[in-house]
Amino acid sequence: MSPKGSRYLHGTDPREQARLARLNDLINRASLAELGLRGGERILEVGSGLGQFARAMARLAGPSGHVLGIERSPEQLRGAMRAARGAGEARLVEWRRGDALALPLRRGEWGSFDVAHARFLLEHVPDPLAVVRAMARAVRPGGRIVLEDDDHDILRLWPEPAGLTPLWRAYIRSFDRLGNDPAVGRRLVSLLHEAGALPERNTWIFFGSCSGSPDFAAYVENAVGLLRGARRAIVGGGLLPAGEFDAALTAFDAWKRRPDAAFWFAIAWADGRRRGGRRIE
């Protein structure tokens, strides 16, 4: 999702869309397990992207539940609807174009959802607190606000590919250049509190693998694609010379063939509730 007033670092070209689809395949099962839906929930998905996770939640919510996916990017929204049709799930989720900083909810929808969820969204907005406040207003008293996001500082690879450290540091700095927070993951509980919600739980979703695992190459290829999509911001922004960027990316891609390689990362998770009976402004 590319919220109003900000620039999504990676763009929405077909290669990036394919990377996001593969990323969903890697993490959706773990996210669903943490979410723990019981069925019948009304769910607001803020920044629904290609819609894979929204459809997965809708399947668990069942026929008595409802999922509304909000997405600003027309390319991603079209991709979500196309994928839903292809899976025979065209009516499983209600899709609506809109901005995370100005949620397009109707008057009767505010305060009506059981769950509001956002993943990999707050790192791409200049005012994440405004988004969390809107999510808290969207749920009923006692409703859940669930945040999943990155703290890019925690990436560890061993043995480290040549040139990765300066490349990753340049990638992190590219967020600052856009007015966004690459370490927003560590702030999720604080954002819930500042939004007037009651934080109840925080944890990590492990995102990593090692050389002997059948999914290892997919993890590395996702990270390589992530960095490749940020090349214009990194090189064009003067954060790293083009030669160093390309050499480091090539080394990283080749690193996936090492028999001793390990990839360590985690997605920050925070879960809170709207306080009962009190309007959140």
C-alpha angles and dihedrals in degrees: 000000000000106000124208114275094023139076121234103231098217103044127218104266119140094262091055091047090053091050091051091050091053090046090057089053089056100048112023097088093054092046092050091050091054092045092057100197114192100194134269096056125147103223132192114201109197112202095013095179112180090356101236094125093042090055092046090053091047091054090054094043087056131198093316091054132071135210123200114193117201117198131165100195111086090203092056093042091053089047091051093051092045092051091047091053091047090054093048090248101111092134098038095093132029108230122204130175113231148119127270089224092053107028111206096227123148120237095261093046097065110098093011105100126096093205134021114191134184128177128185089352108102092059088063101049128081093220110036092168091062089055093049091047090054091048090051090052090049096060127073120250104289091021120137128251110198122190127187120179148140136272098191093193093077099067113125128178127178130229083023116232115242113271095006098120097059090040093052092045090052090050091053091049090052088069091056090052089059094047093252131125117243090187097050091123092078090053099055097102091046091051091053090051094047090050090059096254127127111247109220109168144011131184144143130261106212112233109186149083143188138236097271094054120096091227096050096099090051091057092050093044090052091054092046090051091048091055094041089056090055095050095105092052093045101042097029090047092055093244095125133004115255094242093053092046094051095044093050093048092050091050091048092051092049090048091074088075094061113112092217100045123129129186118203124186137131137201115230115234129193127176125192142160135232107249112254120263096354125112113233112218 
